[in-house]
Amino acid sequence: MEIKIGTQIFYRQTKCLNRMGHSLDQQIKESKLKQISQIFLLFVVASAQYPLINYLIYHRNNMELVTACMSVACTNILSFVKFITYFINKEMFLEITNEFKTMWENSDEFASNFIKVQNKMADRAVNLYFYSIISTASYFMVTPVAKVAYGKMFNVPIVRELPMAMRFFFDAEQSPGYECAFIYTGLVTFIVVQYVVATDGFFIAFTIHLRSHFKLLQQNIENNTFLKNDATINYEICSYVKYHIKLLDLANKICETFKPIIFIHFLITSLQVCVIIYQLVTNLDNAVILAIYITFLTSILLQLLIYCFGGEMLKTESLMVGTSIQISRYYNLSPKYRKMLCLILMRSQKEVIVKAGFYVASLENFMTILKAAMSYITLIQSIEQV
């Protein structure tokens, strides 16, 4: 049965993980067979580093081939980090998802409808990301097959290529080695797509949902006249404080869970931008290769944008809680309750920052990487002209 967008929370992410043998349902205990299969999948993705590194070493004197392989190798390393981060922290992923589900289920009608709208936004963002990743992966998988089919149809020399630049310990250019290598590459690609969509999808969905709760807190404070009896006011102010503490705790859990991914993401993306820009500049006269690397660069930057945009949302909305107090009708409160509101105001002055090491996930840093990419283009072009 087709699930309508917005009616189920984290639908796409859950589906991807179910394909890999994981369950986000606390009532369902994963069997030993599923746990073994998950370890096997982890081994398969990790093993893909060997043929990639072997290719790099074998073609170390050819800068064009080395840079082409490095961009793929970096993507595989990043995917492996996402895989193992989920594998190690899956209890935390389960805890965060269940907290968001519980908060939605226990919310009143207005809050429930508001979160539902935000959930639709998160679903659309994750689905768009899923189809973009699938399109990129499909292109790399289908292109070698299309070249072989074209060669057979028009009786031209057949060039057997693998979807990724790899060099195996066996002959991967002749049958049956080529077919085995192709199937292996397809399996790695399928596993990587599922985990990348799940982990990145969880981050953008978590941040969108958390932003919606920050907005709800802001609206509750701004719309409250505070012209009520002491018991009601005491209950509402206490609920605001507890709600704010809950959201900050969730934000901290999200930051800690995704810290390894964010750090490696910034580190590897910076390197990938360098090598892909080199490929772009050195292949300006080849429209096909140019289109391939522009698409690849866009896909890489889109993954980083997810984390930068999510970090920016949390930073902005956590600061806006203090603004909502400043523009509220706090002057209707007695000094006792004003002091309680001041607790939220003081804490909101320290915004939520999604940080990993010396990297901060923000749109400002994303723009810094784009500016660096333009600088690389100018530098490489000047070197090529010398």
FIBA-567870 format. One record per residue: x, y, z of N, C-alpha, C, O in turn; residue in one letter. Coordinates in steps of 0.2 Angstrom, whole numbers, plus 5000, padded with zeros to 4 digits. Each point is the difference from the previous one (the first is absolute). Example, Ala and Ser with C-alpha at 12.3 -4.5 7.8 and 13.67 -1.06 7.14 Angstrom:
506649725039499650065000500450065000500549995003A
499350064993500450065001499650055003500350065001S
END
This chain:
500449945000499650065000500450065000500550015004M
499450044992500450064999499950055006499450015002E
501150015001500050045006500050074998500450034996I
499150015006500050074998500550045003500149995006K
500250064991500550045003499750045006499450034999I
501049975006499750045006499749965005499850025006G
499949914992499649965005500549965004499749975005T
500950014993500449965004500750045000500350024995Q
500049985011500650035002500649964998500049945001I
500550094995500649974998499949934996500349955001F
499250064994499849944996500649984996500149945000Y
500250104996500549984995500649975003500349954998R
499950085008500649985004499949935002500449965000Q
499050035003499849945003500049944995500249955001T
499550074993500049954994500749984998500149944999K
500450115000500649984998500449965005500349954999C
499650065008500349965005499749935001500349955001L
499050054997499749935000500349964995500149945001N
500150094993500349964995500749975002500249954997R
500150085008500749985002499949965006500549985003M
498950004999499949965006499950035007500049975005G
500050104995499950035006499350025001499549994996H
500350025011499350025002500150055005500450015004S
499150044994500050065005499449995005499850055003L
499949894997499549995005500249965006500349955000D
499650095006500349975006499749935002500349965003Q
499150034994499749935001500349944996499849955002Q
500550074993500349954996500749995001500450054999I
499849895004500749995001500449974994499749954997K
500850075001500449984994500349935001500349995006E
499549964990500349935001500750004999500450054997S
499949895005500849994999500150004993500650034998K
499049944997500150004993500150074997500450024996L
499150035006500050074998500750035002500350044997K
499949955010500650035002500649984996500450044999Q
499649895000500649984996500050034993500550024997I
498949985000499950034993500350085000500350024995S
499550015011500250075000500850015001500350044996Q
500049915007500750005001500349984993500550034998I
499249934998500249984994500050064995500550014996F
499050035004499950064996500550055002500350034995L
499949985011500550045002500749984997500450044998L
499749905002500649974997500050014993500650024997F
498949974999500050014993500150084998500450014996V
499350035008500250074998500750025002500450044996V
499949935010500750025002500549964994500550034999A
499349924999500449964995500150044994500549994996S
499050055002500150044994500650055000500250024994A
500149995011500550055001500649964996500550044997Q
499649905004500649964997500050024992500650024998Y
498949964998500150014993500150074998500350024995P
499450035009500150074999500750025001500350044996L
500049945010500750025002500549974995500550034998I
499349915000500449964995500150044994500550004997N
498950025000500050044994500450065001500350024995Y
499650025010500450065002500849994999500350034997L
499949915007500749995000500249984993500650024998I
499049944998500249974994500150064995500550004995Y
499150055005500050064995500350065004499850064998H
500649935006500350065004500350054996500150065002R
500149924992500450054996499550044995500350044996N
499149945004499550034996499550045004499649985003N
500650094997499650045004499250004999499650015004M
500249994989499350004999499749945002499450005003E
500949944997499749945002500050005008499549975003L
501050055000500050005007499550055003499749985005V
500250084992499550045003499349984999499650015004T
500349954990499349974999499949955005499450005002A
501149965000499949955004499950035008499649975004C
500850084997499950035007499350025001499850005006M
499950034990499350035001499649945002499550015004S
500549944993499649945001500249975007499649985004V
501150014997500249975006499850045006499849975005A
500250104994499850045006499349995001499850005006C
499850004989499349995001499849935004499650005004T
500849954994499949935003500250015008499749975004N
500950064997500250015007499550045004499849985006I
499950074991499550045004499449965001499750005005L
500149964990499449955001500149955005499649985004S
501049994996500249955006500050045007499749965004F
500550104996499950035007499350015002499849995006V
499850034989499250005001499849935002499650005005K
500649954992499849935001500149995008499649975003F
501150034998500249985007499850055005499949975006I
499950094993499750055005499349975002499950005006T
499849984989499349985001500049935004499749995005Y
500849974993500149935003500250015007499749965004F
500750084998500250015007499550045004499949985006I
499850074991499550045004499349994998499650045001N
500249904997499349994998499550005006499450024999K
500949975007499550015006499950075001499450025002E
501050024996499950085001499550024994499650045002M
500549934992499650024995499349985002499550034999F
500449915004499349975002499750045005499450025000L
501150015005499750045005499850074998499450025002E
500950014993499850064997499450004996499550045001I
500449914995499449994996499449995004499550024999T
500649945007499449985004499850065004499450015001N
501150035001499950075003499550044996499650035002E
500649984992499750044995499349974999499550045000F
500449904999499449974999499550015006499450015000K
500949985006499650015007499850075000499450025002T
501050034997499950075000499450024995499550045002M
500549934992499550014995499349975003499550035000W
500549915003499449965002499750045006499450005001E
501050035003499850035006499850074999499850045005N
500349994989499950074999499250024999499649954999S
500250115002499350014999499950014993500449994996D
498950035002499850004993500450054996500249984994E
499950085009500450054996500749984999500250004994F
500149985011500749984999500149944996500549994996A
499049965004500149944996499950024993500449974996S
499150075002500050024993500650044998500249994994N
500150055010500650044998500549954999500450014995F
499749945009500649964999499949954994500449984997I
498950015002499949964994500250044993500249974996K
499750095004500250044994500850005000500249994994V
500150015011500750005000500349934998500549994997Q
499149965005500249934998499949994993500449974997N
499150065000500050004993500650034996500249984995K
500050085008500650034997500649965001500449994995M
499749975011500549965001500049944995500549984997A
498949995002499949944995500250024993500349974997D
499550095001500150024993500850014999500249994995R
500150045010500750025000500449935000500449994996A
499449965008500349945000499949964993500449974998V
499050035000499849974994500450034994500249964995N
499850105005500450044994500849975001500349994995L
499950015011500749985001500149934998500549984996Y
499049985005500049924999500150004992500449964997F
499150074999500049994993500650034997500249984994Y
500150075009500650034997500649955001500449994995S
499749985010500549955002499949944995500449974997I
498950015003499949944995500250024993500249954997I
499650115001500250024993500749994998500249984995S
500250055010500750004999500349935000500449984996T
499449985009500249935000499849964994500449964998A
499050055000499849974994500450024994500149954996S
500050115003500450024995500749964999500249984995Y
500150025011500749965000499949934999500549974997F
498950005005499949934999499849984993500249954997M
499450095000499749994993500550024995500049964994V
500450095006500550024995500449954997500149994994T
500349975011500449944997499649954996500249984995P
499250005007499649964997499750024993500049974995V
499950105005499850034994500550004995499949994994A
500850025008500550004995500249934997500149994994K
499849965010500049934998499549994995500149974995V
499350045006499449994996500150044993499949974995A
500450095006500150044994500549974995499950004994Y
500649975009500649974997499749944996500249984994G
499449985009499749944997499550014995500049974994K
499650095006499550024995500450024994499749994995M
500850055006500350034994500749974998500450034996F
499749915007500649974998500750045001500450004996N
499650045009500650045002500449965006499749975003V
500950054998500449975005499650015007499950065001P
500049895003499750005006500550025005500549975001I
499450085003500450025006499649995006499550035001V
500849925003499649985006500350055006500649995002R
498950055000500250045006499649985006499449984999E
500950045007499649995006499750065002500250064998L
499349945006499750075002500450045004500050065000P
500549915003500550045004500749984998500149954997M
500450105004500749984998500349965005500250025006A
499849914993500249955004500549954997500049994994M
500549985010500449954997500149955005500250005006R
499549944992500049945004500649965000500450014995F
499649945009500649955000499949954994500449964999F
499050044998499949954994499950054994499950065000F
500049904994499950044994499350024999499549964999D
500450105002499350035000499850034993499550034999A
500949954996499850034993499749944996499850014995E
500349935007499849944996499549965004500050005007Q
499549974990499649955003500349945004500549984997S
499350005008499450025004500250065005499650025004P
501149994996500250055005499650075000499950035005G
500049994989499750074999499349995003499850055003Y
499849904996499350005002500049995008499650035003E
500949945000500049995007500250075003499750025005C
500850024992500250065002499450055000499950045004A
499749964990499450044999499549995005499750045003F
500149894999499549995005500250025007499650035003I
501149964998500250025007500050085000499850035006Y
500450014989499950075000499350025001499850055003T
499749924994499350015000499749995007499650045003G
500749915001499849985006500250065005499750025004L
501050004995500250055004499650074999499950035005V
500049984989499650064999499350005003499850055003T
499949894997499350005003500050015007499650035003F
500949935000500150015008500150075002499750035004I
500850004992500250075001499450055000499950045004V
499749954990499450054999499549995006499850055002V
500149895000499549995006500250045006499650035003Q
501149964999500250035006500150075000499950045004Y
500349994990500150074999499450045000499950055004V
499649924993499350035000499750005007499750055002V
500449895002499749995007500450055004499650045004A
501049974996500450045005499950074999499850045004T
500349984989499950074998499350025001499850065002D
499749904996499350015001499850015007499650045001G
500749925004499850015007500350075002499650035004F
500949994994500350065002499550064998499850045004F
500149964990499550064997499349995003499750065002I
500149884999499349995003500050025008499650045002A
501049945001500050025007500050085001499750025005F
500750014991500150075001499450044998499850055003T
499849924992499450044998499549995005499650045002I
500349905001499649995006500150045006499650025003H
501149984998500250045006499950074999499850045005L
500349994989499850074999499350015001499850055002R
499749904996499350015001499850015007499650045002S
500849925002499850005007500350075003499750035005H
500949994993500250075002499550054998499950055004F
499849954990499550054998499449995004499750055001K
500149895001499449995004500150045007499550035002L
501149965001500150035006500050084999499850035005L
500549994990500050074999499350034999499850055003Q
499749914993499350025000499750005006499650055002Q
500549905002499649995007500250065004499650035003N
501049994997500350065004499750074998499750045003I
500349974990499850064997499350015001499750055001E
499949894998499250015000499750005007499450015000N
501049985005499849995007499950085002500550035001N
498949985002499950075003500250005007500150065002T
500049895001500249995007499550045005500250015005F
499250004992499450025005499649955002499449994999L
500949975006499749945003500149995007500450045003K
499349925000500149995007500749975001500349974996N
500050035010500749985002500149934999500549984997D
499049985004500149924999500149994993500549964998A
499150074997500149994993500650024997500449974996T
499850105006500650034998500649955002500549994996I
499549995011500649965002500049944996500649984998N
498949995000500049934996500350024993500449964998Y
499350094999500350024993500750025000500449974996E
499850075009500750025000500549945001500549994997I
499349965008500449945001500049964994500549974999C
498950024997500049964994500550034995500349964996S
499750115004500550034995500749985001500449994996Y
499850025011500649985002500249934998500549984998V
499149975004500149934999500049994993500449964997K
499250074999500049994992500650024997500349974996Y
500050095007500650034997500649955002500449994996H
499649985010500549965002500049934996500549984998I
498950005001499949944995500350014993500349964998K
499650104999500250014994500850015000500349984995L
499950055010500850015000500349935001500549994997L
499249975007500349935001499949964993500549974999D
499050044998499949964993500650034995500349964997L
499850115003500550034996500749975001500449994996A
499750005011500749985002500149934998500549984998N
498949985002500149934998500149994993500449964997K
499350084999500150004993500750024998500349974996I
499950095007500750024999500549955001500549984997C
499449985009500549955002500049944996500549974998E
498950014999499949944996500350014993500349964998T
499650105000500350024993500750034999500250024995F
500149995011500650035000500649974996500350034996K
499749905004500549974996499950014992500450014996P
499049995003499850004993500150084997500350014995I
499550035009500150074998500850025000500250034995I
500249955009500750015000500349974993500450034997F
499549915002500249964994499750034994500450014995I
499050025005499750034994500350064998500250004994H
500050045011500350064998500749994998500350034995F
500149925008500749994998500049974993500450024996L
499249935003500049964993499750044995500350004994I
499250045007499750044995500550064997500050014994T
500450015011500550054998500549974995500250034995S
500049915007500549964995499649984994500350014994L
499149975006499649984994500050064995500050004994Q
499850065009499950064996500750014996500050024994V
500549975009500750024997500149954994500150024995C
499849925006500149954995499550004994500249994994V
499250035008499550004995500150074996499950004994I
500350055009500150064996500649994996500050034994I
500549935008500549994995499849964994500250024994Y
499349935007499749974994499650044996500150004994Q
499650055009499650044996500450054995499950014994L
500650025010500550044996500349974994500150034995V
500249915007500449964995499649974994500249974996T
499150035005499649974995499450054997499549984999N
500750085001499550054998499849994992499550024998L
500949954999499949984992499649944999499849994995D
500049975011499649944999499450015004500050005006N
499550014990499350025003499749945004499750015005A
500449934993499849945004500350005007499649995005V
501050014995500449995006499850065004500049995007I
500050074990499850065004499449995004499950025005L
499649964991499349995003500049955005499650015005A
500849944995500049945005500350035006499749995006I
500850054994500450035006499650065003500050015006Y
499650024990499650065003499449965004499850035005I
499949924992499549965004500349975006499650015005T
501049964995500349975006500150065005499949995006F
500450064992500150065004499450025004500050025006L
499549994990499350025002499849965006499750025005T
500349914993499849955005500450005007499750005005S
500950014994500550015006499850065004499950005006I
500050064991499950065003499350005003499850035005L
499749934992499349995003500049975006499750015005L
500849934996500049975006500350045006499750005005Q
500850044993500250055005499550055002500050025006L
499650014989499550055001499549985005499850045004L
500049894996499549975005500350025007499650025004I
501049974997500250015007500150075002499950025005Y
500350024990500150075001499450035001499950055004C
499649944992499350035000499749985007499650045003F
500449894999499749985006500450035006499650035004G
501049984996500450045005499750075001500050035005G
499950004989499850075000499350015002499950055004E
499749904995499350015002500049995008499650045003M
500849925000500049995007500350065003499750025006L
500850014992500350065002499550065000500050035005K
499749984990499550054999499450005005499950045003T
499849904997499449995004500150005007499650025004E
501049954998500150005007500250075003499850025006S
500450034990500150075002499450035000499950055004L
499649934991499450045000499549995006499550035001M
500749925003499649995006500150065005499550025003V
501150004997500150065004499650064998499850045003G
500249974990499750054997499250005001499750055001T
500049894999499349995002499850025007499550035001S
501049965003499950035007500050075000499650035004I
500950004993500050085000499450034997499950065002Q
499849914993499450034997499449985003499450024998I
500649935007499449985003499750055005500350055001S
499249935002499650055005500349985007499649995005R
501050004996500349985006499950065006500049985005Y
499850084992499950055005499349995004499950035005Y
499749924993499449995004500249955005499549985005N
501149994996500249955005500250045006500350055000L
499749915006500350035006500749994999500349954996S
500150085009500849994999500249935001500549984997P
499149985007500249935001500049964994500449964998K
499150054998499949964993500550034995500249974995Y
499950105005500550034996500649975000500449984995R
499850005012500749975001500049934997500549984997K
499049995003499949934997500150004992500349964997M
499450095000500150014993500750024998500249994995L
500150055010500750024999500549944999500550004997C
499349955007500449944999500049974993500649984997L
498850025000500049984992500450054996500449994996I
499550085006500350054996500850005000500350004995L
499949995011500849995001500249944997500650014997M
499149945003500349934997499950014992500549974997R
499050065001499950014992500650054997500050004994S
500350045010500650044998500549964997500450024996Q
499749925007500549954997499749954995499649965002K
500550064992499649964994500349935000500549985002E
499049984995500249934998500550004994499850024995V
500849955006500550004995500249934999500249965004I
499750024989500149934998500850004998500150034995V
500349955010500750004999500349945001499849955004K
500850034991500449945001500750034999500250014995A
500249985011500750034999500050074999499750045004G
500749984991500050074998499550024994500150054998F
499549905001499550014994499350025003499849965005Y
499950094993499350025002499549994994500250034995V
499349935006499550004994499650065000499550015004A
500650034991499750064999500050024993500449984996S
499150065002500050034993500650044998500350004995L
500050035010500650044999500649964998500450024996E
499749935008500549954998499949964994500549994996N
498950005002499849974993500350054995500249984995F
499650085006500250054995500850014999500250024995M
500149975011500750005000500349954996500550014996T
499249935004500349954996499850014992500449994996I
499050045003499950024993500550054997500250004995L
500050055010500550054998500649974999500450024995K
499849935009500649974999500149964993500550004997A
498949975001499949974994500250044994500449984995A
499350085005500250054995500750025000500350014995M
500050005011500750015000500449954997500550014997S
499349925004500449954998500050004992500549984997Y
498950045000499950004993500550054997500449994995I
499650075008500550054998500749985001500450014995T
499849965010500749985001500249944995500550014997L
499149945002500149954995500150034993500449984996I
499150065002500150034994500650044999500350004994Q
499950045011500750034999500649965000500450014996S
499549935007500649955000500049974993500549994997I
498949995000499949974994500350054994500349974995E
499650095006500350054995500750015000500350034995Q
500049955011500850015000500349954996500750015000V
END
